[in-house]
């Protein structure tokens, strides 16, 4: 379903930043964001990170995701907060 497609999109589009010596940065970044009524993503913020070098790449990745299926209340789309952890 949609979750599997989103996870595949993340795997296909994630890029690992490199340090000045060309080594890949590794770590986990947890992000909070809002799925808007139209399925777009907004208010992407880092809630925790064990490598600040990854934060901007993580925010850019989540901000560029395809639209989500918005949450619904009484068959009406509503804004909904979500969290996700990216493993670099």
SULBEL-V543271 format. One record per residue. N is the residue number from 1. RES is the residue in three letters. PHI is phi in whole degrees, -180 to 180 (999 if undefined). BURIAL is # if it has 16 or more other C-alpha atoms within 10 Angstrom, else .. D_CENTER is the distance of its C-alpha to the mean C-alpha in Angstrom with 2 decimals. Layout:
n	res	phi	burial	d_center
N	RES	PHI	BURIAL	D_CENTER
N	RES	PHI	BURIAL	D_CENTER
//
This chain:
n	res	phi	burial	d_center
1	UNK	999	.	17.83
2	UNK	-64	.	14.61
3	UNK	-64	.	12.57
4	UNK	-64	.	14.18
5	UNK	-65	.	13.55
6	UNK	-66	.	9.75
7	UNK	-63	.	9.95
8	UNK	-65	.	12.43
9	UNK	-61	.	10.55
10	UNK	-60	.	7.86
11	UNK	-61	.	11.16
12	UNK	-73	.	12.93
13	UNK	-111	.	10.85
14	UNK	-70	#	9.79
15	UNK	-132	.	12.50
16	UNK	-95	#	14.08
17	UNK	-65	#	15.71
18	UNK	-113	.	19.40
19	UNK	-82	.	21.78
20	UNK	-61	.	25.08
21	UNK	-92	.	26.79
22	UNK	88	.	24.41
23	UNK	-80	.	23.01
24	UNK	-71	.	19.40
25	UNK	-79	.	17.38
26	UNK	-126	.	16.26
27	UNK	155	.	14.51
28	UNK	-114	#	11.84
29	UNK	-129	#	9.25
30	UNK	-99	#	8.42
31	UNK	-122	#	6.39
32	UNK	-109	#	8.04
33	UNK	-156	#	7.76
34	UNK	-119	#	10.32
35	UNK	-93	#	10.87
36	UNK	-76	#	14.08
37	UNK	-59	#	17.27
38	UNK	-90	.	16.90
39	UNK	92	#	13.51
40	UNK	-75	#	11.80
41	UNK	-104	#	8.80
42	UNK	-142	.	10.31
43	UNK	53	.	10.89
44	UNK	-76	#	7.67
45	UNK	-138	#	9.35
46	UNK	-80	#	9.63
47	UNK	-97	.	11.69
48	UNK	-159	.	12.89
49	UNK	-156	#	13.06
50	UNK	-100	.	15.93
51	UNK	-153	.	15.77
52	UNK	-58	.	15.34
53	UNK	-63	#	15.71
54	UNK	-92	#	12.14
55	UNK	-59	#	10.62
56	UNK	-66	.	10.97
57	UNK	-66	#	9.66
58	UNK	-67	#	6.30
59	UNK	-63	#	6.39
60	UNK	-61	.	7.93
61	UNK	-63	#	5.78
62	UNK	-66	#	3.05
63	UNK	-65	#	6.61
64	UNK	-97	.	8.36
65	UNK	-63	.	7.33
66	UNK	-61	.	10.64
67	UNK	-61	.	11.75
68	UNK	-91	#	11.40
69	UNK	-83	.	14.73
70	UNK	-67	#	15.27
71	UNK	-65	#	16.91
72	UNK	-130	.	20.66
73	UNK	-129	.	23.52
74	UNK	54	.	27.00
75	UNK	61	.	25.72
76	UNK	-117	.	24.12
77	UNK	-65	.	20.42
78	UNK	-132	#	19.05
79	UNK	-68	#	16.15
80	UNK	-144	.	14.18
81	UNK	-78	.	12.06
82	UNK	-137	.	9.39
83	UNK	-129	.	8.04
84	UNK	-147	.	6.12
85	UNK	-113	.	7.60
86	UNK	-100	#	7.15
87	UNK	-105	.	10.79
88	UNK	-95	#	12.15
//
